[in-house]
Amino acid sequence: MLFGLLIGSFLNVVIARLPMERSIVHPPSACPECGAPIRWYDNIPIVSWLALRARCRACHHPISWRYPAVELLTGLLFALAAWRAATVLDLVAAVVFLAALVVISGIDLDHQIIPDVITLPGIVIGALLSLLGSPTSWLDVLLGILVGGGPFVLIILLTAGRGMGGGDPKLGAMIGAFLGWKLALLAILIGVWSGGAVAIALLATGRKGRKAAIPFGPFLALGGVISLLWGRPLLAWYLGG
């Protein structure tokens, strides 16, 4: 849990800087409003945010609740991954996968883009870890990548690029590389169901119009998380029923 909180603090930096093509390691963290460097004692996950009452020590500008939320979410996800993992390699693959999904979701919510610099290396890393972690053949890994990304490529082709962004197929392929084709399909279904439910709710409440763009990445990431942690028992229950 503590390791996840610390990684979550770093993921906040990645979410903030990556879309602006800034280095994620230099310069050190600073207040985005006044530029004052953030001291180590003001950068303790969750604790510092609470101690500072969600305000910068130097200029008292509000600090978004999303910073501790990302830290807490990452900590919880890593703890669940440690609980579910059967081997050390499974845990390594899970934390890499979950960290990528957290970053992708945060950036997609803010900018409605899914960065290739995360998904494309993620496909390669997921494929390699899948091959190392189990006697999976290259054909099975390739099938996972194709099944994960293929449906979104088809949607883009059928809608001439109006129905979905170009980052979604790569995210789906990354999920397939890590989880295999069966769990990738489950992740897509969960993403579609959850995304559809939220879209209907936003339309019904008038918070979004029919032509408003709703980022799909976070919902697909949610499907990936559920499939990673509980996908196999869910599939066993469904197929057995």
N, C-alpha and C positions, 0 to 999 in steps of 0.2 A: 504493500500500500504506500509506504513512504517513498519507495523508488518511483512509483507511478506519479506521486505528487510532484517530485522533483522533475521528472520528465515532462509532466504537464506544464510546469513553469517554462521550460524550454520550448515546448510546442506553442505556447502563447507568442513567443518571439518569432517563431517560424511563420505563424499565421499572420502576424502583423507585417513582417518584413518581406516575405517571399513575393507577394504580388507586386511590390514596389521595386523588385530586383535589387534589394539591399542585402548586404552580408548578414548572415544569421549568427555570426560569432564576434563581429567587430563593427562598431564600437560597443562597449558594455551598455546594458539597459539604462534608459533614461526616460524621464517624463515626456510624453509626446507633446505636452502643452508648453512647458517652460524650458525643457531640455536639461533639467537638473539630473545629474547621475543618481541612479537608485542604489543606495548602499545595501550591503549584504543583509543587514538586519531589517531592511524594508522590503526584502525580496524573498522572504520565507513563505512558501506556499500557504495560502489561506490565512495563516496566522497574522502576517503583516497587513493584509487587506483589512482584517477585522480590527487590528490594533490601530491602524491609521484612520479607521472609520470611513474607508473607501475614498480617501482623499490624498493627494500628493502632499508629502511633508513640506515641500518648498513653496508651492503656489496654491495649494489647497483645491486644485482642480479635481473634480470627481474621477474616480477610477472605476471603470466599467465592472459590473458584476460578472461579466463573462470571463475575466481573468481567473478568479477563484473557481468558477464553474468548470472551466477547462481543466484546471488542476485536479479538482475533486473527481470529475468524470474520468480522467486518465487514471487516477489512483484506484478508483473502483473497478475499472475495466481490467487493469493489470492484476488486481487482487483476484478477480473472477477467473482470469486466464491462468493464474498460478494454481487456483483450486481445480480447474478442469484439465490442466495439461498432464499428460501421461509421462512425458519425458522432458529432459532439459531442452532438447531441440524443438519439441512442440511448443514449449514456453517461449523460446527465442522467436520462433516464427509468429506466435500469437502477439507478442508485444510489438514486433516490427509492424505487423499487419494493423493492429489497433491504433498505434501511433499515426500511421499513414492515414487511416480513416478519420481520426480526430482532426488532423491538419486539413485534409481535403474538405471536411464538413465546414470547418470554420471559414476557410477561404471562399467556398462556394456560397455560404450564407452572406458574406460581406460583399463579394465581388461578382458572384454568379460565373465563376470560372473554376475549372478543375485542372490544376497545373500538371502539365506533362512531366515536369521535373520530379514529381512524386509518383505518378502512375506508371510511366514507362520503365524506370528502374525497378519499381515495385513488381511489375510483371516478371522481370528477369529474376529478382530476388525470390519472389514467391515460387517460381518454377524450380529454382535450385534447392530451396529449402524443402519443397515437396518431394523432390527426388532423393534428398538426403534423409528425410524423416521416415520414409516408407518405401517398400519395393514397388513404387509407382513407375510405370513405363513412361517414356517420352511421349508416347501416343496419348496416354491418359492425361498428362499435363497439357498437351496441345489441345485436346478436346475440352478441357476445362477453360482454357483461354478463349477458344472459339465459341463455346456455349455462353460464357460470361459476357463477351463483347458482341457476339453476332446479332442478337435481337435488336440492339440499339443501332447497329450499322444498318440493319434492314429498315428500321423506323426512319432514320435519316434519309435513306434512299427513297422511301415511299413518300415522304413529306417534303422532299427537296430541301432538307435542312431546317425546316420550320418547326418541326415537332420536338427536336432535342438538340442539345449542344454536342460538339465534337469530343468533349471530355468524358461523357458518360460511357461510350463504348470502351475507352481505355480503363476507366474505373471498373467496369464489369469484367474486363479481361484480367485485371489485377486480382479481383476477387476470385475468379476462376482459377488463376495460377496458384493462389494460396489454398483454396478450399476444394478444388475439383469440380467437375461439371454438375453433380447432383446438388451439392450445397450451393453452388453458384445459381442454379435455377431457383432454389428456395429463397436465396437472398434477393433475387430479382422480383419474385412474387411478393415477398414481404415489402420490398421497396415500392412496388406498384400499389399494393393495397394501402399502405400507410400514407404514401404520397397522395393517392386519390382521396382518402378520407380527409386529410388536412385541406386539400384543395376545395373539396365540397364545403367544408366548414367555413373556410375563408370567403367563398362565394356567397354562402347563405347568410353570413354576418355582414356582408358588404365591405369587408376589409381588403378584398382583391376583386378586380374586374375580370371578365372572361379572357381578355387578351393580356392580362398581367403575367409576367414570367415568374414561375416558382422554381427555385433550384431543386433539382432532383437528387443531386449528389448526397445530401444528408440522409435522405430516405433509403437510398441504395446502400449507404454506409451502415444504416441501422439494420438493414437486412443482412449485411455482412457480419455484423457483430452477433446478431441472434443466431445466424447459421454457424458461426465459429463456436459459440459457447453451448448452444443447445440444438444445433441442426440435426445431428445424428439421431438422438432420441426422438426428435419431432418426426423425422422421416420414418423411423422404425414404427412409431405409433401410427402414422398415417397409412403406411403400406400394410401394416399388420391389421389395421382396422378395416 
